[in-house]
Amino acid sequence: MERLFSYGTLQQENVQQSNFGRKLAGEEAVLTGYRLSEIKISDANVVKQSGKAYHPILIFTGSVSDEVKGSCFWLTPEELAQVDRYEVAEYTRINATTKDGKSCWIYAASSEVSADL
């Protein structure tokens, strides 16, 4: 199983049902060294699933005083691949560590997007 830190639309039950066919059970988690920003989504299918044209996006700061609260979900490798297909090009999947010291995957702003936010 893969541990995924979620802070945005993947916390919505309708997005979970659309992508995985089930509601995900999660645990509260905190990610340090990041802040939230927002981007406009141009992929019509993603906007339809989430019901939102603007989505939150993680920006790396490296500062321990910056924290983002979210949830961690356990996904199968196939479900994680589905998230790769759901997330638009402005996001990149990287490995990170939550405040409690546990490893997880996150979707953060790609380097091209970070420079603009």
QUIZI-V700439 format. One record per pair of residues at least 6 apart in sequence whose ideal C-beta (glycine too) atoms are under 8 Angstrom apart, sorted by sequence separation. I is the first residue (numbers start at 1). J is the second residue. D is the distance in Angstrom with one decimal. If there is no record, write none. Layout:
# QUIZI-V700439
[[I:J:D] [I:J:D]]
This chain:
# QUIZI-V700439
[[4:10:7.5] [9:15:5.0] [10:16:6.8] [16:22:6.8] [17:23:6.8] [41:47:5.3] [47:53:5.4] [87:93:7.3] [97:103:5.7] [98:104:5.7] [108:114:8.0] [16:23:5.5] [96:103:7.6] [97:104:7.2] [16:24:5.1] [75:83:7.1] [95:103:6.3] [96:104:5.9] [109:117:6.3] [10:19:7.7] [41:50:7.6] [46:55:7.9] [84:93:6.4] [95:104:7.4] [96:105:7.4] [13:23:5.4] [58:68:6.4] [83:93:7.7] [95:105:6.2] [96:106:4.6] [41:52:7.4] [94:105:7.3] [95:106:7.8] [41:53:5.9] [93:105:5.6] [94:106:6.0] [96:108:7.9] [40:53:6.0] [41:54:7.0] [93:106:7.2] [10:24:7.9] [40:54:5.6] [41:55:5.4] [93:107:5.5] [94:108:6.0] [11:26:7.6] [39:54:6.9] [92:107:7.1] [38:54:5.1] [39:55:6.1] [91:107:4.2] [92:108:6.3] [38:55:6.9] [91:108:6.8] [92:109:7.5] [38:56:5.8] [39:57:5.0] [91:109:6.9] [92:110:4.5] [37:56:7.3] [38:57:6.6] [90:109:6.4] [91:110:6.7] [92:111:7.8] [6:26:7.0] [36:56:4.9] [37:57:5.4] [87:107:5.1] [90:110:5.8] [36:57:7.1] [37:58:8.0] [89:110:7.1] [36:58:6.6] [37:59:5.0] [90:112:8.0] [35:58:7.6] [36:59:7.3] [90:113:4.6] [5:29:5.8] [7:31:7.3] [34:58:4.6] [35:59:5.3] [83:107:7.3] [34:59:6.3] [80:105:6.8] [5:31:5.6] [34:60:5.8] [35:61:5.5] [72:98:6.6] [31:58:7.3] [33:60:6.5] [34:61:6.3] [33:61:6.0] [7:36:6.9] [33:62:5.2] [19:49:7.5] [33:63:6.3] [72:102:7.5] [18:49:4.8] [33:64:6.5] [35:66:4.8] [32:64:5.4] [34:66:6.0] [36:68:5.7] [67:99:7.1] [72:104:5.6] [33:66:6.1] [34:67:7.8] [35:68:6.9] [57:90:6.7] [15:49:5.5] [32:66:6.7] [34:68:5.2] [57:91:6.6] [14:49:7.2] [15:50:5.6] [32:67:5.3] [14:50:7.9] [31:67:6.9] [14:51:7.3] [30:67:5.3] [31:68:4.8] [49:86:7.3] [12:50:6.5] [30:68:7.1] [12:51:7.9] [30:69:5.5] [31:70:6.7] [9:49:7.7] [29:69:7.7] [30:70:7.6] [46:86:6.5] [9:50:4.2] [28:69:7.2] [29:70:5.8] [28:70:7.8] [29:71:6.2] [46:88:6.0] [9:52:6.6] [28:71:6.1] [29:72:4.4] [27:71:6.5] [26:71:3.5] [27:72:5.4] [43:88:5.1] [9:55:5.7] [26:72:5.9] [42:88:7.5] [8:55:5.5] [9:56:8.0] [26:73:4.6] [41:88:6.0] [8:56:4.2] [25:73:7.3] [58:106:6.2] [60:108:6.2] [7:56:6.1] [8:57:7.6] [24:73:4.4] [25:74:7.8] [58:107:7.1] [59:108:7.2] [60:109:7.6] [24:74:8.0] [58:108:4.0] [59:109:5.3] [7:58:6.8] [24:75:7.6] [39:90:5.5] [57:108:7.2] [58:109:6.2] [57:109:4.9] [60:114:6.7] [20:75:7.7] [59:114:5.7] [57:113:7.0] [59:117:5.5] [11:70:7.2] [20:79:5.4] [11:71:5.9] [19:79:7.6] [57:117:7.2] [7:68:5.3] [7:69:7.3] [8:70:8.0] [20:82:6.6] [7:70:3.6] [10:73:7.5] [19:82:5.2] [6:70:5.3] [7:71:7.9] [19:83:6.9] [5:70:5.5] [6:71:5.2] [31:96:6.3] [5:71:7.6] [6:72:7.3] [5:72:5.3] [6:73:5.9] [19:86:5.5] [31:98:5.7] [32:99:5.3] [4:72:6.6] [30:98:6.2] [31:99:7.0] [3:72:5.4] [4:73:5.1] [29:98:4.5] [30:99:4.1] [3:73:7.5] [4:74:7.8] [29:99:7.3] [30:100:7.6] [39:109:7.6] [3:74:6.0] [4:75:5.5] [15:86:7.7] [29:100:7.1] [2:74:7.1] [3:75:7.9] [34:106:7.8] [37:109:7.1] [1:74:4.5] [2:75:4.9] [10:83:6.9] [29:102:7.8] [1:75:6.7] [2:76:7.2] [34:108:6.8] [39:113:6.7] [1:76:6.4] [2:77:6.1] [29:104:7.4] [31:106:6.6] [4:80:6.6] [10:86:7.7] [2:79:7.7] [2:80:4.6] [39:117:7.4] [4:83:6.8] [37:117:4.4] [5:96:6.8] [5:98:6.3] [3:102:6.8] [5:104:4.5] [3:103:6.7] [4:104:6.2] [5:105:6.9] [3:104:4.3] [4:105:4.9] [5:106:4.8] [3:105:6.8] [4:106:7.7] [2:105:6.1]]
